[in-house]
């Protein structure tokens, strides 16, 4: 999802896009090689991340800055930030 988000919203050079893509692929392979996940887990996780990013962008599910501030303000006050 992070990879797709960067490609869709932040216009970066092709070199940075390739770097981010290789990072995502290397994390996926490391999960398999370390025995933490099966191949199917990684594939389904990648597909779900792409679908989630597409759904958020397609349905315009972004929160407004005012709503984000309204949600975060009580937490900040509680933590004295």
Backbone as JSON Lines, residues from 0, in Angstrom:
{"i":0,"aa":"X","n":[0.84,-1.18,0.0],"ca":[0.0,0.0,0.0],"c":[0.88,1.25,0.0]}
{"i":1,"aa":"X","n":[1.93,1.23,0.8],"ca":[2.84,2.37,0.86],"c":[3.47,2.63,-0.51]}
{"i":2,"aa":"X","n":[3.85,1.58,-1.17],"ca":[4.46,1.69,-2.49],"c":[3.49,2.34,-3.48]}
{"i":3,"aa":"X","n":[2.26,1.85,-3.53],"ca":[1.27,2.42,-4.45],"c":[0.94,3.86,-4.09]}
{"i":4,"aa":"X","n":[0.86,4.15,-2.79],"ca":[0.56,5.5,-2.36],"c":[1.62,6.48,-2.87]}
{"i":5,"aa":"X","n":[2.88,6.1,-2.73],"ca":[3.95,6.97,-3.22],"c":[3.86,7.18,-4.72]}
{"i":6,"aa":"X","n":[3.61,6.11,-5.45],"ca":[3.52,6.23,-6.9],"c":[2.35,7.1,-7.34]}
{"i":7,"aa":"X","n":[1.24,7.06,-6.59],"ca":[0.04,7.79,-7.0],"c":[0.06,9.25,-6.56]}
{"i":8,"aa":"X","n":[0.66,9.56,-5.41],"ca":[0.5,10.89,-4.84],"c":[1.76,11.73,-4.77]}
{"i":9,"aa":"X","n":[2.89,11.1,-4.76],"ca":[4.13,11.86,-4.65],"c":[4.94,11.64,-5.92]}
{"i":10,"aa":"X","n":[5.15,12.71,-6.63],"ca":[5.87,12.6,-7.9],"c":[7.36,12.66,-7.64]}
{"i":11,"aa":"X","n":[7.97,11.48,-7.69],"ca":[9.4,11.36,-7.45],"c":[10.06,10.8,-8.7]}
{"i":12,"aa":"X","n":[11.35,10.89,-8.75],"ca":[12.07,10.43,-9.93],"c":[11.95,8.92,-10.09]}
{"i":13,"aa":"X","n":[12.25,8.46,-11.27],"ca":[12.17,7.04,-11.57],"c":[13.14,6.25,-10.7]}
{"i":14,"aa":"X","n":[14.29,6.83,-10.41],"ca":[15.27,6.15,-9.56],"c":[14.71,5.91,-8.17]}
{"i":15,"aa":"X","n":[14.03,6.89,-7.59],"ca":[13.42,6.72,-6.27],"c":[12.27,5.73,-6.32]}
{"i":16,"aa":"X","n":[11.49,5.76,-7.41],"ca":[10.4,4.79,-7.55],"c":[10.95,3.37,-7.6]}
{"i":17,"aa":"X","n":[12.03,3.19,-8.33],"ca":[12.66,1.88,-8.41],"c":[13.21,1.46,-7.06]}
{"i":18,"aa":"X","n":[13.79,2.4,-6.33],"ca":[14.34,2.11,-5.0],"c":[13.23,1.67,-4.04]}
{"i":19,"aa":"X","n":[12.12,2.38,-4.04],"ca":[11.0,2.03,-3.15],"c":[10.41,0.68,-3.55]}
{"i":20,"aa":"X","n":[10.31,0.43,-4.85],"ca":[9.79,-0.86,-5.31],"c":[10.71,-2.0,-4.89]}
{"i":21,"aa":"X","n":[12.01,-1.82,-5.06],"ca":[12.96,-2.86,-4.66],"c":[12.95,-3.08,-3.15]}
{"i":22,"aa":"X","n":[12.75,-2.01,-2.39],"ca":[12.63,-2.14,-0.94],"c":[11.44,-3.02,-0.59]}
{"i":23,"aa":"X","n":[10.29,-2.75,-1.22],"ca":[9.07,-3.54,-0.93],"c":[9.27,-5.0,-1.31]}
{"i":24,"aa":"X","n":[9.89,-5.25,-2.44],"ca":[10.13,-6.62,-2.88],"c":[11.11,-7.32,-1.95]}
{"i":25,"aa":"X","n":[12.15,-6.61,-1.51],"ca":[13.12,-7.23,-0.62],"c":[12.51,-7.56,0.74]}
{"i":26,"aa":"X","n":[11.61,-6.72,1.23],"ca":[10.91,-7.03,2.49],"c":[10.04,-8.27,2.31]}
{"i":27,"aa":"X","n":[9.35,-8.35,1.18],"ca":[8.5,-9.52,0.91],"c":[9.34,-10.8,0.86]}
{"i":28,"aa":"X","n":[10.46,-10.76,0.15],"ca":[11.31,-11.94,0.06],"c":[11.95,-12.28,1.41]}
{"i":29,"aa":"X","n":[12.28,-11.27,2.2],"ca":[12.89,-11.55,3.5],"c":[11.91,-12.27,4.42]}
{"i":30,"aa":"X","n":[10.64,-11.93,4.33],"ca":[9.62,-12.61,5.15],"c":[9.55,-14.09,4.8]}
{"i":31,"aa":"X","n":[9.67,-14.39,3.51],"ca":[9.62,-15.78,3.06],"c":[10.9,-16.51,3.45]}
{"i":32,"aa":"X","n":[12.05,-15.91,3.18],"ca":[13.34,-16.56,3.45],"c":[13.58,-16.77,4.94]}
{"i":33,"aa":"X","n":[13.07,-15.89,5.78],"ca":[13.24,-16.06,7.22],"c":[12.22,-17.04,7.82]}
{"i":34,"aa":"X","n":[11.29,-17.49,6.99],"ca":[10.29,-18.45,7.45],"c":[9.18,-17.83,8.27]}
{"i":35,"aa":"X","n":[9.03,-16.52,8.21],"ca":[7.99,-15.85,8.99],"c":[6.61,-15.96,8.31]}
{"i":36,"aa":"X","n":[6.6,-16.04,6.97],"ca":[5.35,-16.13,6.22],"c":[5.51,-17.11,5.07]}
{"i":37,"aa":"X","n":[4.39,-17.65,4.64],"ca":[4.38,-18.5,3.44],"c":[4.3,-17.59,2.21]}
{"i":38,"aa":"X","n":[4.6,-18.17,1.06],"ca":[4.53,-17.39,-0.19],"c":[3.12,-16.86,-0.41]}
{"i":39,"aa":"X","n":[2.12,-17.67,-0.11],"ca":[0.74,-17.23,-0.3],"c":[0.4,-16.04,0.61]}
{"i":40,"aa":"X","n":[0.96,-16.01,1.82],"ca":[0.73,-14.87,2.72],"c":[1.24,-13.58,2.11]}
{"i":41,"aa":"X","n":[2.43,-13.64,1.56],"ca":[3.05,-12.45,0.99],"c":[2.3,-11.99,-0.26]}
{"i":42,"aa":"X","n":[1.9,-12.92,-1.09],"ca":[1.17,-12.57,-2.31],"c":[-0.18,-11.95,-1.97]}
{"i":43,"aa":"X","n":[-0.92,-12.59,-1.07],"ca":[-2.24,-12.07,-0.69],"c":[-2.1,-10.73,0.02]}
{"i":44,"aa":"X","n":[-1.07,-10.57,0.86],"ca":[-0.84,-9.29,1.52],"c":[-0.55,-8.18,0.53]}
{"i":45,"aa":"X","n":[0.23,-8.49,-0.49],"ca":[0.54,-7.5,-1.53],"c":[-0.71,-7.11,-2.31]}
{"i":46,"aa":"X","n":[-1.5,-8.1,-2.66],"ca":[-2.74,-7.83,-3.4],"c":[-3.71,-7.02,-2.54]}
{"i":47,"aa":"X","n":[-3.85,-7.38,-1.27],"ca":[-4.74,-6.62,-0.38],"c":[-4.28,-5.19,-0.2]}
{"i":48,"aa":"X","n":[-2.97,-4.98,-0.09],"ca":[-2.44,-3.62,0.02],"c":[-2.76,-2.79,-1.21]}
{"i":49,"aa":"X","n":[-2.6,-3.39,-2.39],"ca":[-2.93,-2.68,-3.63],"c":[-4.42,-2.38,-3.71]}
{"i":50,"aa":"X","n":[-5.25,-3.35,-3.31],"ca":[-6.69,-3.13,-3.34],"c":[-7.12,-2.06,-2.34]}
{"i":51,"aa":"X","n":[-6.5,-2.06,-1.17],"ca":[-6.83,-1.07,-0.15],"c":[-6.48,0.34,-0.61]}
{"i":52,"aa":"X","n":[-5.3,0.5,-1.2],"ca":[-4.9,1.81,-1.72],"c":[-5.84,2.27,-2.83]}
{"i":53,"aa":"X","n":[-6.21,1.34,-3.72],"ca":[-7.13,1.68,-4.81],"c":[-8.5,2.07,-4.27]}
{"i":54,"aa":"X","n":[-8.98,1.37,-3.25],"ca":[-10.29,1.68,-2.68],"c":[-10.29,3.04,-2.0]}
{"i":55,"aa":"X","n":[-9.23,3.35,-1.27],"ca":[-9.15,4.65,-0.61],"c":[-9.13,5.78,-1.63]}
{"i":56,"aa":"X","n":[-8.37,5.59,-2.71],"ca":[-8.3,6.63,-3.73],"c":[-9.57,6.71,-4.56]}
{"i":57,"aa":"X","n":[-10.16,5.58,-4.89],"ca":[-11.35,5.53,-5.74],"c":[-12.56,6.12,-5.03]}
{"i":58,"aa":"X","n":[-12.73,5.8,-3.77],"ca":[-13.92,6.22,-3.02],"c":[-13.72,7.54,-2.28]}
{"i":59,"aa":"X","n":[-12.55,8.14,-2.41],"ca":[-12.24,9.41,-1.76],"c":[-12.48,9.32,-0.26]}
{"i":60,"aa":"X","n":[-11.82,8.37,0.39],"ca":[-12.01,8.11,1.81],"c":[-11.04,8.88,2.7]}
{"i":61,"aa":"X","n":[-10.41,9.91,2.18],"ca":[-9.45,10.69,2.97],"c":[-10.19,11.54,3.99]}
{"i":62,"aa":"X","n":[-9.62,11.67,5.17],"ca":[-10.2,12.51,6.21],"c":[-9.73,13.95,6.02]}
{"i":63,"aa":"X","n":[-10.59,14.89,6.33],"ca":[-10.22,16.3,6.23],"c":[-9.25,16.66,7.35]}
{"i":64,"aa":"X","n":[-8.42,17.68,7.15],"ca":[-7.5,18.09,8.21],"c":[-8.23,18.5,9.5]}
{"i":65,"aa":"X","n":[-9.41,19.1,9.36],"ca":[-10.17,19.52,10.53],"c":[-10.63,18.3,11.35]}
{"i":66,"aa":"X","n":[-11.11,17.26,10.66],"ca":[-11.56,16.05,11.35],"c":[-10.38,15.35,12.02]}
{"i":67,"aa":"X","n":[-9.24,15.31,11.35],"ca":[-8.04,14.7,11.95],"c":[-7.63,15.45,13.22]}
{"i":68,"aa":"X","n":[-7.67,16.78,13.17],"ca":[-7.32,17.57,14.35],"c":[-8.33,17.32,15.47]}
{"i":69,"aa":"X","n":[-9.61,17.2,15.14],"ca":[-10.65,16.92,16.14],"c":[-10.43,15.57,16.81]}
{"i":70,"aa":"X","n":[-9.99,14.59,16.05],"ca":[-9.76,13.26,16.59],"c":[-8.49,13.22,17.44]}
{"i":71,"aa":"X","n":[-7.45,13.89,17.01],"ca":[-6.14,13.82,17.66],"c":[-6.04,14.73,18.88]}
{"i":72,"aa":"X","n":[-6.77,15.83,18.91],"ca":[-6.65,16.81,19.99],"c":[-6.84,16.21,21.39]}
{"i":73,"aa":"X","n":[-7.88,15.42,21.65],"ca":[-7.99,14.84,23.01],"c":[-6.82,13.93,23.38]}
{"i":74,"aa":"X","n":[-6.29,13.22,22.43],"ca":[-5.14,12.34,22.7],"c":[-3.92,13.19,23.05]}
{"i":75,"aa":"X","n":[-3.71,14.27,22.3],"ca":[-2.58,15.14,22.59],"c":[-2.71,15.78,23.97]}
{"i":76,"aa":"X","n":[-3.92,16.19,24.34],"ca":[-4.13,16.81,25.64],"c":[-3.9,15.78,26.77]}
{"i":77,"aa":"X","n":[-4.36,14.55,26.55],"ca":[-4.18,13.51,27.55],"c":[-2.71,13.17,27.76]}
{"i":78,"aa":"X","n":[-1.94,13.18,26.69],"ca":[-0.52,12.85,26.76],"c":[0.36,14.07,27.03]}
{"i":79,"aa":"X","n":[-0.26,15.24,27.15],"ca":[0.45,16.51,27.39],"c":[1.49,16.8,26.3]}
{"i":80,"aa":"X","n":[1.07,16.64,25.07],"ca":[1.97,16.91,23.95],"c":[1.75,18.31,23.4]}
